[in-house]
């Protein structure tokens, strides 16, 4: 259930957020970082390994970042 929630919910929320803050790279980067952290904390809360939540968030956010200038910064940090 957690995987489905992350893989379906984050791209939906991400698209809405990215539409609103399309030109603000800092806001997009912050959202991406926050999404990964929240997903990792959510996984920890339900007794999964944190890395599982971070991995699922990375897959979900990657769908949204396909044509974004923030993608290069995320890849560099990753």
PDB file with SEQRES, HELIX, SHEET and CRYST1 records, atoms N, CA, C and O in Angstrom:
SEQRES   1 A   78  UNK UNK UNK UNK UNK UNK UNK UNK UNK UNK UNK UNK UNK          
SEQRES   2 A   78  UNK UNK UNK UNK UNK UNK UNK UNK UNK UNK UNK UNK UNK          
SEQRES   3 A   78  UNK UNK UNK UNK UNK UNK UNK UNK UNK UNK UNK UNK UNK          
SEQRES   4 A   78  UNK UNK UNK UNK UNK UNK UNK UNK UNK UNK UNK UNK UNK          
SEQRES   5 A   78  UNK UNK UNK UNK UNK UNK UNK UNK UNK UNK UNK UNK UNK          
SEQRES   6 A   78  UNK UNK UNK UNK UNK UNK UNK UNK UNK UNK UNK UNK UNK          
HELIX    1 AA1 UNK A    2  UNK A   20  1                                  19    
HELIX    2 AA2 UNK A   25  UNK A   45  1                                  21    
HELIX    3 AA3 UNK A   50  UNK A   64  1                                  15    
HELIX    4 AA4 UNK A   65  UNK A   67  5                                   3    
HELIX    5 AA5 UNK A   70  UNK A   77  1                                   8    
CRYST1    1.000    1.000    1.000  90.00  90.00  90.00 P 1           1          
ATOM      1  N   UNK A   1       0.821  -1.196   0.000  1.00  0.00           N  
ATOM      2  CA  UNK A   1       0.000   0.000   0.000  1.00  0.00           C  
ATOM      3  C   UNK A   1       0.870   1.267   0.000  1.00  0.00           C  
ATOM      4  O   UNK A   1       0.559   2.252  -0.670  1.00  0.00           O  
ATOM      5  N   UNK A   2       1.961   1.214   0.766  1.00  0.00           N  
ATOM      6  CA  UNK A   2       2.822   2.392   0.842  1.00  0.00           C  
ATOM      7  C   UNK A   2       3.462   2.710  -0.507  1.00  0.00           C  
ATOM      8  O   UNK A   2       3.550   3.870  -0.910  1.00  0.00           O  
ATOM      9  N   UNK A   3       3.901   1.673  -1.188  1.00  0.00           N  
ATOM     10  CA  UNK A   3       4.511   1.867  -2.508  1.00  0.00           C  
ATOM     11  C   UNK A   3       3.539   2.483  -3.499  1.00  0.00           C  
ATOM     12  O   UNK A   3       3.904   3.383  -4.255  1.00  0.00           O  
ATOM     13  N   UNK A   4       2.319   2.008  -3.497  1.00  0.00           N  
ATOM     14  CA  UNK A   4       1.301   2.551  -4.396  1.00  0.00           C  
ATOM     15  C   UNK A   4       1.019   4.009  -4.047  1.00  0.00           C  
ATOM     16  O   UNK A   4       0.892   4.853  -4.934  1.00  0.00           O  
ATOM     17  N   UNK A   5       0.922   4.296  -2.763  1.00  0.00           N  
ATOM     18  CA  UNK A   5       0.672   5.677  -2.330  1.00  0.00           C  
ATOM     19  C   UNK A   5       1.781   6.616  -2.793  1.00  0.00           C  
ATOM     20  O   UNK A   5       1.503   7.702  -3.300  1.00  0.00           O  
ATOM     21  N   UNK A   6       3.024   6.208  -2.622  1.00  0.00           N  
ATOM     22  CA  UNK A   6       4.152   7.058  -3.017  1.00  0.00           C  
ATOM     23  C   UNK A   6       4.251   7.173  -4.536  1.00  0.00           C  
ATOM     24  O   UNK A   6       4.415   8.270  -5.070  1.00  0.00           O  
ATOM     25  N   UNK A   7       4.152   6.040  -5.229  1.00  0.00           N  
ATOM     26  CA  UNK A   7       4.328   6.050  -6.683  1.00  0.00           C  
ATOM     27  C   UNK A   7       3.185   6.716  -7.438  1.00  0.00           C  
ATOM     28  O   UNK A   7       3.378   7.181  -8.561  1.00  0.00           O  
ATOM     29  N   UNK A   8       2.011   6.770  -6.846  1.00  0.00           N  
ATOM     30  CA  UNK A   8       0.887   7.441  -7.496  1.00  0.00           C  
ATOM     31  C   UNK A   8       0.655   8.849  -6.956  1.00  0.00           C  
ATOM     32  O   UNK A   8       0.299   9.755  -7.709  1.00  0.00           O  
ATOM     33  N   UNK A   9       0.856   9.032  -5.657  1.00  0.00           N  
ATOM     34  CA  UNK A   9       0.569  10.317  -5.032  1.00  0.00           C  
ATOM     35  C   UNK A   9       1.608  11.397  -5.293  1.00  0.00           C  
ATOM     36  O   UNK A   9       1.257  12.543  -5.573  1.00  0.00           O  
ATOM     37  N   UNK A  10       2.887  11.038  -5.204  1.00  0.00           N  
ATOM     38  CA  UNK A  10       3.928  12.044  -5.410  1.00  0.00           C  
ATOM     39  C   UNK A  10       3.933  12.641  -6.820  1.00  0.00           C  
ATOM     40  O   UNK A  10       4.074  13.857  -6.951  1.00  0.00           O  
ATOM     41  N   UNK A  11       3.785  11.845  -7.871  1.00  0.00           N  
ATOM     42  CA  UNK A  11       3.736  12.478  -9.192  1.00  0.00           C  
ATOM     43  C   UNK A  11       2.540  13.418  -9.363  1.00  0.00           C  
ATOM     44  O   UNK A  11       2.648  14.454 -10.019  1.00  0.00           O  
ATOM     45  N   UNK A  12       1.413  13.056  -8.775  1.00  0.00           N  
ATOM     46  CA  UNK A  12       0.230  13.922  -8.861  1.00  0.00           C  
ATOM     47  C   UNK A  12       0.479  15.247  -8.137  1.00  0.00           C  
ATOM     48  O   UNK A  12       0.242  16.320  -8.693  1.00  0.00           O  
ATOM     49  N   UNK A  13       0.952  15.163  -6.910  1.00  0.00           N  
ATOM     50  CA  UNK A  13       1.253  16.374  -6.143  1.00  0.00           C  
ATOM     51  C   UNK A  13       2.374  17.157  -6.818  1.00  0.00           C  
ATOM     52  O   UNK A  13       2.331  18.386  -6.877  1.00  0.00           O  
ATOM     53  N   UNK A  14       3.372  16.445  -7.325  1.00  0.00           N  
ATOM     54  CA  UNK A  14       4.501  17.094  -7.989  1.00  0.00           C  
ATOM     55  C   UNK A  14       4.087  17.874  -9.223  1.00  0.00           C  
ATOM     56  O   UNK A  14       4.560  18.990  -9.437  1.00  0.00           O  
ATOM     57  N   UNK A  15       3.212  17.305 -10.037  1.00  0.00           N  
ATOM     58  CA  UNK A  15       2.757  18.028 -11.238  1.00  0.00           C  
ATOM     59  C   UNK A  15       2.024  19.307 -10.865  1.00  0.00           C  
ATOM     60  O   UNK A  15       2.221  20.346 -11.495  1.00  0.00           O  
ATOM     61  N   UNK A  16       1.177  19.233  -9.841  1.00  0.00           N  
ATOM     62  CA  UNK A  16       0.469  20.432  -9.398  1.00  0.00           C  
ATOM     63  C   UNK A  16       1.449  21.483  -8.887  1.00  0.00           C  
ATOM     64  O   UNK A  16       1.331  22.662  -9.220  1.00  0.00           O  
ATOM     65  N   UNK A  17       2.396  21.062  -8.092  1.00  0.00           N  
ATOM     66  CA  UNK A  17       3.384  21.977  -7.530  1.00  0.00           C  
ATOM     67  C   UNK A  17       4.278  22.559  -8.621  1.00  0.00           C  
ATOM     68  O   UNK A  17       4.581  23.752  -8.605  1.00  0.00           O  
ATOM     69  N   UNK A  18       4.701  21.725  -9.566  1.00  0.00           N  
ATOM     70  CA  UNK A  18       5.599  22.191 -10.623  1.00  0.00           C  
ATOM     71  C   UNK A  18       4.892  23.144 -11.570  1.00  0.00           C  
ATOM     72  O   UNK A  18       5.533  24.029 -12.138  1.00  0.00           O  
ATOM     73  N   UNK A  19       3.588  22.987 -11.755  1.00  0.00           N  
ATOM     74  CA  UNK A  19       2.854  23.958 -12.571  1.00  0.00           C  
ATOM     75  C   UNK A  19       2.851  25.336 -11.923  1.00  0.00           C  
ATOM     76  O   UNK A  19       2.992  26.357 -12.596  1.00  0.00           O  
ATOM     77  N   UNK A  20       2.691  25.343 -10.614  1.00  0.00           N  
ATOM     78  CA  UNK A  20       2.613  26.619  -9.909  1.00  0.00           C  
ATOM     79  C   UNK A  20       3.973  27.319  -9.817  1.00  0.00           C  
ATOM     80  O   UNK A  20       4.053  28.539  -9.964  1.00  0.00           O  
ATOM     81  N   UNK A  21       5.023  26.564  -9.578  1.00  0.00           N  
ATOM     82  CA  UNK A  21       6.358  27.133  -9.380  1.00  0.00           C  
ATOM     83  C   UNK A  21       7.298  26.766 -10.515  1.00  0.00           C  
ATOM     84  O   UNK A  21       8.470  26.472 -10.281  1.00  0.00           O  
ATOM     85  N   UNK A  22       6.806  26.782 -11.713  1.00  0.00           N  
ATOM     86  CA  UNK A  22       7.546  26.355 -12.900  1.00  0.00           C  
ATOM     87  C   UNK A  22       8.880  27.077 -13.079  1.00  0.00           C  
ATOM     88  O   UNK A  22       9.855  26.460 -13.508  1.00  0.00           O  
ATOM     89  N   UNK A  23       8.942  28.351 -12.764  1.00  0.00           N  
ATOM     90  CA  UNK A  23      10.141  29.152 -13.036  1.00  0.00           C  
ATOM     91  C   UNK A  23      11.071  29.309 -11.838  1.00  0.00           C  
ATOM     92  O   UNK A  23      12.142  29.902 -11.968  1.00  0.00           O  
ATOM     93  N   UNK A  24      10.689  28.797 -10.691  1.00  0.00           N  
ATOM     94  CA  UNK A  24      11.496  28.949  -9.481  1.00  0.00           C  
ATOM     95  C   UNK A  24      12.250  27.644  -9.203  1.00  0.00           C  
ATOM     96  O   UNK A  24      11.696  26.704  -8.631  1.00  0.00           O  
ATOM     97  N   UNK A  25      13.511  27.603  -9.613  1.00  0.00           N  
ATOM     98  CA  UNK A  25      14.300  26.377  -9.466  1.00  0.00           C  
ATOM     99  C   UNK A  25      14.515  26.009  -8.006  1.00  0.00           C  
ATOM    100  O   UNK A  25      14.557  24.827  -7.666  1.00  0.00           O  
ATOM    101  N   UNK A  26      14.651  27.007  -7.139  1.00  0.00           N  
ATOM    102  CA  UNK A  26      14.854  26.707  -5.717  1.00  0.00           C  
ATOM    103  C   UNK A  26      13.633  26.022  -5.116  1.00  0.00           C  
ATOM    104  O   UNK A  26      13.772  25.083  -4.332  1.00  0.00           O  
ATOM    105  N   UNK A  27      12.451  26.479  -5.473  1.00  0.00           N  
ATOM    106  CA  UNK A  27      11.225  25.862  -4.964  1.00  0.00           C  
ATOM    107  C   UNK A  27      11.083  24.435  -5.482  1.00  0.00           C  
ATOM    108  O   UNK A  27      10.640  23.554  -4.745  1.00  0.00           O  
ATOM    109  N   UNK A  28      11.449  24.195  -6.731  1.00  0.00           N  
ATOM    110  CA  UNK A  28      11.361  22.856  -7.304  1.00  0.00           C  
ATOM    111  C   UNK A  28      12.362  21.914  -6.640  1.00  0.00           C  
ATOM    112  O   UNK A  28      12.045  20.762  -6.346  1.00  0.00           O  
ATOM    113  N   UNK A  29      13.567  22.416  -6.410  1.00  0.00           N  
ATOM    114  CA  UNK A  29      14.585  21.605  -5.740  1.00  0.00           C  
ATOM    115  C   UNK A  29      14.146  21.285  -4.315  1.00  0.00           C  
ATOM    116  O   UNK A  29      14.298  20.153  -3.856  1.00  0.00           O  
ATOM    117  N   UNK A  30      13.607  22.272  -3.620  1.00  0.00           N  
ATOM    118  CA  UNK A  30      13.140  22.067  -2.249  1.00  0.00           C  
ATOM    119  C   UNK A  30      12.032  21.027  -2.199  1.00  0.00           C  
ATOM    120  O   UNK A  30      12.030  20.166  -1.319  1.00  0.00           O  
ATOM    121  N   UNK A  31      11.084  21.099  -3.140  1.00  0.00           N  
ATOM    122  CA  UNK A  31      10.010  20.112  -3.186  1.00  0.00           C  
ATOM    123  C   UNK A  31      10.573  18.710  -3.392  1.00  0.00           C  
ATOM    124  O   UNK A  31      10.150  17.768  -2.721  1.00  0.00           O  
ATOM    125  N   UNK A  32      11.505  18.568  -4.296  1.00  0.00           N  
ATOM    126  CA  UNK A  32      12.082  17.262  -4.589  1.00  0.00           C  
ATOM    127  C   UNK A  32      12.786  16.697  -3.362  1.00  0.00           C  
ATOM    128  O   UNK A  32      12.593  15.533  -3.011  1.00  0.00           O  
ATOM    129  N   UNK A  33      13.588  17.509  -2.721  1.00  0.00           N  
ATOM    130  CA  UNK A  33      14.310  17.073  -1.526  1.00  0.00           C  
ATOM    131  C   UNK A  33      13.335  16.725  -0.407  1.00  0.00           C  
ATOM    132  O   UNK A  33      13.505  15.715   0.277  1.00  0.00           O  
ATOM    133  N   UNK A  34      12.322  17.553  -0.221  1.00  0.00           N  
ATOM    134  CA  UNK A  34      11.323  17.320   0.820  1.00  0.00           C  
ATOM    135  C   UNK A  34      10.525  16.045   0.543  1.00  0.00           C  
ATOM    136  O   UNK A  34      10.220  15.299   1.473  1.00  0.00           O  
ATOM    137  N   UNK A  35      10.188  15.789  -0.696  1.00  0.00           N  
ATOM    138  CA  UNK A  35       9.440  14.580  -1.054  1.00  0.00           C  
ATOM    139  C   UNK A  35      10.237  13.328  -0.694  1.00  0.00           C  
ATOM    140  O   UNK A  35       9.676  12.370  -0.164  1.00  0.00           O  
ATOM    141  N   UNK A  36      11.520  13.329  -0.972  1.00  0.00           N  
ATOM    142  CA  UNK A  36      12.358  12.177  -0.645  1.00  0.00           C  
ATOM    143  C   UNK A  36      12.446  11.995   0.871  1.00  0.00           C  
ATOM    144  O   UNK A  36      12.352  10.872   1.366  1.00  0.00           O  
ATOM    145  N   UNK A  37      12.622  13.080   1.599  1.00  0.00           N  
ATOM    146  CA  UNK A  37      12.730  12.994   3.054  1.00  0.00           C  
ATOM    147  C   UNK A  37      11.421  12.531   3.700  1.00  0.00           C  
ATOM    148  O   UNK A  37      11.435  11.707   4.615  1.00  0.00           O  
ATOM    149  N   UNK A  38      10.303  13.057   3.226  1.00  0.00           N  
ATOM    150  CA  UNK A  38       9.004  12.661   3.785  1.00  0.00           C  
ATOM    151  C   UNK A  38       8.710  11.194   3.475  1.00  0.00           C  
ATOM    152  O   UNK A  38       8.188  10.475   4.327  1.00  0.00           O  
ATOM    153  N   UNK A  39       9.036  10.751   2.279  1.00  0.00           N  
ATOM    154  CA  UNK A  39       8.812   9.346   1.920  1.00  0.00           C  
ATOM    155  C   UNK A  39       9.688   8.422   2.767  1.00  0.00           C  
ATOM    156  O   UNK A  39       9.241   7.355   3.188  1.00  0.00           O  
ATOM    157  N   UNK A  40      10.925   8.827   3.016  1.00  0.00           N  
ATOM    158  CA  UNK A  40      11.811   8.023   3.866  1.00  0.00           C  
ATOM    159  C   UNK A  40      11.291   7.986   5.303  1.00  0.00           C  
ATOM    160  O   UNK A  40      11.316   6.935   5.943  1.00  0.00           O  
ATOM    161  N   UNK A  41      10.822   9.120   5.810  1.00  0.00           N  
ATOM    162  CA  UNK A  41      10.266   9.162   7.162  1.00  0.00           C  
ATOM    163  C   UNK A  41       8.978   8.346   7.252  1.00  0.00           C  
ATOM    164  O   UNK A  41       8.735   7.682   8.259  1.00  0.00           O  
ATOM    165  N   UNK A  42       8.157   8.393   6.212  1.00  0.00           N  
ATOM    166  CA  UNK A  42       6.938   7.587   6.193  1.00  0.00           C  
ATOM    167  C   UNK A  42       7.241   6.108   6.211  1.00  0.00           C  
ATOM    168  O   UNK A  42       6.557   5.343   6.891  1.00  0.00           O  
ATOM    169  N   UNK A  43       8.257   5.693   5.473  1.00  0.00           N  
ATOM    170  CA  UNK A  43       8.664   4.286   5.474  1.00  0.00           C  
ATOM    171  C   UNK A  43       9.166   3.883   6.859  1.00  0.00           C  
ATOM    172  O   UNK A  43       8.855   2.798   7.350  1.00  0.00           O  
ATOM    173  N   UNK A  44       9.929   4.747   7.469  1.00  0.00           N  
ATOM    174  CA  UNK A  44      10.426   4.470   8.820  1.00  0.00           C  
ATOM    175  C   UNK A  44       9.268   4.345   9.810  1.00  0.00           C  
ATOM    176  O   UNK A  44       9.290   3.489  10.695  1.00  0.00           O  
ATOM    177  N   UNK A  45       8.269   5.193   9.659  1.00  0.00           N  
ATOM    178  CA  UNK A  45       7.106   5.206  10.555  1.00  0.00           C  
ATOM    179  C   UNK A  45       6.325   3.899  10.484  1.00  0.00           C  
ATOM    180  O   UNK A  45       5.771   3.459  11.492  1.00  0.00           O  
ATOM    181  N   UNK A  46       6.270   3.273   9.313  1.00  0.00           N  
ATOM    182  CA  UNK A  46       5.525   2.010   9.184  1.00  0.00           C  
ATOM    183  C   UNK A  46       6.473   0.804   9.240  1.00  0.00           C  
ATOM    184  O   UNK A  46       6.130  -0.286   8.780  1.00  0.00           O  
ATOM    185  N   UNK A  47       7.649   1.009   9.800  1.00  0.00           N  
ATOM    186  CA  UNK A  47       8.637  -0.050  10.049  1.00  0.00           C  
ATOM    187  C   UNK A  47       9.215  -0.670   8.788  1.00  0.00           C  
ATOM    188  O   UNK A  47       9.513  -1.864   8.763  1.00  0.00           O  
ATOM    189  N   UNK A  48       9.374   0.120   7.755  1.00  0.00           N  
ATOM    190  CA  UNK A  48      10.152  -0.277   6.586  1.00  0.00           C  
ATOM    191  C   UNK A  48      11.515   0.403   6.696  1.00  0.00           C  
ATOM    192  O   UNK A  48      11.691   1.328   7.489  1.00  0.00           O  
ATOM    193  N   UNK A  49      12.449  -0.046   5.923  1.00  0.00           N  
ATOM    194  CA  UNK A  49      13.743   0.636   5.891  1.00  0.00           C  
ATOM    195  C   UNK A  49      13.570   2.006   5.234  1.00  0.00           C  
ATOM    196  O   UNK A  49      12.801   2.149   4.284  1.00  0.00           O  
ATOM    197  N   UNK A  50      14.276   2.994   5.734  1.00  0.00           N  
ATOM    198  CA  UNK A  50      14.181   4.358   5.203  1.00  0.00           C  
ATOM    199  C   UNK A  50      14.534   4.416   3.722  1.00  0.00           C  
ATOM    200  O   UNK A  50      13.927   5.170   2.961  1.00  0.00           O  
ATOM    201  N   UNK A  51      15.503   3.630   3.325  1.00  0.00           N  
ATOM    202  CA  UNK A  51      15.973   3.668   1.944  1.00  0.00           C  
ATOM    203  C   UNK A  51      14.881   3.216   0.979  1.00  0.00           C  
ATOM    204  O   UNK A  51      14.868   3.636  -0.178  1.00  0.00           O  
ATOM    205  N   UNK A  52      13.973   2.371   1.437  1.00  0.00           N  
ATOM    206  CA  UNK A  52      12.859   1.935   0.585  1.00  0.00           C  
ATOM    207  C   UNK A  52      11.979   3.133   0.241  1.00  0.00           C  
ATOM    208  O   UNK A  52      11.604   3.318  -0.917  1.00  0.00           O  
ATOM    209  N   UNK A  53      11.652   3.940   1.236  1.00  0.00           N  
ATOM    210  CA  UNK A  53      10.854   5.140   0.990  1.00  0.00           C  
ATOM    211  C   UNK A  53      11.577   6.139   0.112  1.00  0.00           C  
ATOM    212  O   UNK A  53      10.969   6.748  -0.768  1.00  0.00           O  
ATOM    213  N   UNK A  54      12.871   6.315   0.341  1.00  0.00           N  
ATOM    214  CA  UNK A  54      13.645   7.248  -0.479  1.00  0.00           C  
ATOM    215  C   UNK A  54      13.735   6.761  -1.922  1.00  0.00           C  
ATOM    216  O   UNK A  54      13.652   7.561  -2.853  1.00  0.00           O  
ATOM    217  N   UNK A  55      13.904   5.459  -2.109  1.00  0.00           N  
ATOM    218  CA  UNK A  55      13.961   4.908  -3.464  1.00  0.00           C  
ATOM    219  C   UNK A  55      12.635   5.107  -4.190  1.00  0.00           C  
ATOM    220  O   UNK A  55      12.615   5.543  -5.341  1.00  0.00           O  
ATOM    221  N   UNK A  56      11.534   4.791  -3.525  1.00  0.00           N  
ATOM    222  CA  UNK A  56      10.218   4.964  -4.147  1.00  0.00           C  
ATOM    223  C   UNK A  56       9.968   6.431  -4.481  1.00  0.00           C  
ATOM    224  O   UNK A  56       9.413   6.739  -5.536  1.00  0.00           O  
ATOM    225  N   UNK A  57      10.369   7.330  -3.597  1.00  0.00           N  
ATOM    226  CA  UNK A  57      10.201   8.756  -3.869  1.00  0.00           C  
ATOM    227  C   UNK A  57      11.056   9.183  -5.052  1.00  0.00           C  
ATOM    228  O   UNK A  57      10.623   9.996  -5.869  1.00  0.00           O  
ATOM    229  N   UNK A  58      12.257   8.646  -5.152  1.00  0.00           N  
ATOM    230  CA  UNK A  58      13.126   8.961  -6.290  1.00  0.00           C  
ATOM    231  C   UNK A  58      12.520   8.521  -7.604  1.00  0.00           C  
ATOM    232  O   UNK A  58      12.583   9.248  -8.595  1.00  0.00           O  
ATOM    233  N   UNK A  59      11.933   7.335  -7.621  1.00  0.00           N  
ATOM    234  CA  UNK A  59      11.268   6.848  -8.833  1.00  0.00           C  
ATOM    235  C   UNK A  59      10.081   7.729  -9.175  1.00  0.00           C  
ATOM    236  O   UNK A  59       9.884   8.081 -10.338  1.00  0.00           O  
ATOM    237  N   UNK A  60       9.285   8.091  -8.174  1.00  0.00           N  
ATOM    238  CA  UNK A  60       8.097   8.906  -8.408  1.00  0.00           C  
ATOM    239  C   UNK A  60       8.454  10.311  -8.875  1.00  0.00           C  
ATOM    240  O   UNK A  60       7.836  10.833  -9.803  1.00  0.00           O  
ATOM    241  N   UNK A  61       9.443  10.922  -8.242  1.00  0.00           N  
ATOM    242  CA  UNK A  61       9.831  12.286  -8.605  1.00  0.00           C  
ATOM    243  C   UNK A  61      10.493  12.307  -9.979  1.00  0.00           C  
ATOM    244  O   UNK A  61      10.385  13.297 -10.703  1.00  0.00           O  
ATOM    245  N   UNK A  62      11.166  11.240 -10.337  1.00  0.00           N  
ATOM    246  CA  UNK A  62      11.801  11.154 -11.653  1.00  0.00           C  
ATOM    247  C   UNK A  62      10.767  11.287 -12.777  1.00  0.00           C  
ATOM    248  O   UNK A  62      11.064  11.843 -13.835  1.00  0.00           O  
ATOM    249  N   UNK A  63       9.578  10.784 -12.549  1.00  0.00           N  
ATOM    250  CA  UNK A  63       8.507  10.926 -13.549  1.00  0.00           C  
ATOM    251  C   UNK A  63       8.151  12.383 -13.780  1.00  0.00           C  
ATOM    252  O   UNK A  63       7.867  12.785 -14.908  1.00  0.00           O  
ATOM    253  N   UNK A  64       8.166  13.165 -12.729  1.00  0.00           N  
ATOM    254  CA  UNK A  64       7.787  14.576 -12.821  1.00  0.00           C  
ATOM    255  C   UNK A  64       8.926  15.414 -13.380  1.00  0.00           C  
ATOM    256  O   UNK A  64       8.681  16.389 -14.090  1.00  0.00           O  
ATOM    257  N   UNK A  65      10.149  15.056 -13.077  1.00  0.00           N  
ATOM    258  CA  UNK A  65      11.321  15.863 -13.450  1.00  0.00           C  
ATOM    259  C   UNK A  65      11.834  15.605 -14.859  1.00  0.00           C  
ATOM    260  O   UNK A  65      12.904  16.102 -15.211  1.00  0.00           O  
ATOM    261  N   UNK A  66      11.128  14.865 -15.658  1.00  0.00           N  
ATOM    262  CA  UNK A  66      11.656  14.454 -16.957  1.00  0.00           C  
ATOM    263  C   UNK A  66      12.119  15.623 -17.834  1.00  0.00           C  
ATOM    264  O   UNK A  66      13.095  15.475 -18.569  1.00  0.00           O  
ATOM    265  N   UNK A  67      11.460  16.761 -17.780  1.00  0.00           N  
ATOM    266  CA  UNK A  67      11.838  17.890 -18.633  1.00  0.00           C  
ATOM    267  C   UNK A  67      12.084  19.154 -17.814  1.00  0.00           C  
ATOM    268  O   UNK A  67      11.767  20.255 -18.264  1.00  0.00           O  
ATOM    269  N   UNK A  68      12.637  19.005 -16.635  1.00  0.00           N  
ATOM    270  CA  UNK A  68      12.820  20.148 -15.757  1.00  0.00           C  
ATOM    271  C   UNK A  68      14.303  20.502 -15.646  1.00  0.00           C  
ATOM    272  O   UNK A  68      15.157  19.615 -15.670  1.00  0.00           O  
ATOM    273  N   UNK A  69      14.611  21.799 -15.523  1.00  0.00           N  
ATOM    274  CA  UNK A  69      16.011  22.192 -15.347  1.00  0.00           C  
ATOM    275  C   UNK A  69      16.575  21.752 -13.994  1.00  0.00           C  
ATOM    276  O   UNK A  69      17.792  21.722 -13.812  1.00  0.00           O  
ATOM    277  N   UNK A  70      15.713  21.415 -13.061  1.00  0.00           N  
ATOM    278  CA  UNK A  70      16.159  20.979 -11.737  1.00  0.00           C  
ATOM    279  C   UNK A  70      16.744  19.567 -11.796  1.00  0.00           C  
ATOM    280  O   UNK A  70      17.519  19.176 -10.924  1.00  0.00           O  
ATOM    281  N   UNK A  71      16.378  18.820 -12.805  1.00  0.00           N  
ATOM    282  CA  UNK A  71      16.821  17.430 -12.915  1.00  0.00           C  
ATOM    283  C   UNK A  71      18.345  17.316 -12.888  1.00  0.00           C  
ATOM    284  O   UNK A  71      18.885  16.407 -12.256  1.00  0.00           O  
ATOM    285  N   UNK A  72      19.031  18.211 -13.554  1.00  0.00           N  
ATOM    286  CA  UNK A  72      20.501  18.155 -13.569  1.00  0.00           C  
ATOM    287  C   UNK A  72      21.074  18.363 -12.171  1.00  0.00           C  
ATOM    288  O   UNK A  72      22.054  17.715 -11.804  1.00  0.00           O  
ATOM    289  N   UNK A  73      20.479  19.248 -11.395  1.00  0.00           N  
ATOM    290  CA  UNK A  73      20.957  19.486 -10.033  1.00  0.00           C  
ATOM    291  C   UNK A  73      20.709  18.268  -9.161  1.00  0.00           C  
ATOM    292  O   UNK A  73      21.548  17.911  -8.335  1.00  0.00           O  
ATOM    293  N   UNK A  74      19.572  17.637  -9.338  1.00  0.00           N  
ATOM    294  CA  UNK A  74      19.248  16.453  -8.539  1.00  0.00           C  
ATOM    295  C   UNK A  74      20.205  15.317  -8.885  1.00  0.00           C  
ATOM    296  O   UNK A  74      20.672  14.609  -7.993  1.00  0.00           O  
ATOM    297  N   UNK A  75      20.498  15.139 -10.152  1.00  0.00           N  
ATOM    298  CA  UNK A  75      21.419  14.088 -10.569  1.00  0.00           C  
ATOM    299  C   UNK A  75      22.809  14.356 -10.011  1.00  0.00           C  
ATOM    300  O   UNK A  75      23.497  13.424  -9.593  1.00  0.00           O  
ATOM    301  N   UNK A  76      23.229  15.608 -10.000  1.00  0.00           N  
ATOM    302  CA  UNK A  76      24.532  15.965  -9.476  1.00  0.00           C  
ATOM    303  C   UNK A  76      24.622  15.635  -7.983  1.00  0.00           C  
ATOM    304  O   UNK A  76      25.637  15.103  -7.533  1.00  0.00           O  
ATOM    305  N   UNK A  77      23.594  15.938  -7.224  1.00  0.00           N  
ATOM    306  CA  UNK A  77      23.601  15.667  -5.785  1.00  0.00           C  
ATOM    307  C   UNK A  77      23.494  14.169  -5.512  1.00  0.00           C  
ATOM    308  O   UNK A  77      24.118  13.656  -4.584  1.00  0.00           O  
ATOM    309  N   UNK A  78      22.691  13.465  -6.333  1.00  0.00           N  
ATOM    310  CA  UNK A  78      22.508  12.017  -6.146  1.00  0.00           C  
ATOM    311  C   UNK A  78      23.794  11.293  -6.285  1.00  0.00           C  
ATOM    312  O   UNK A  78      23.830  10.069  -6.159  1.00  0.00           O  
TER     313      UNK A  78                                                      
END                                                                             
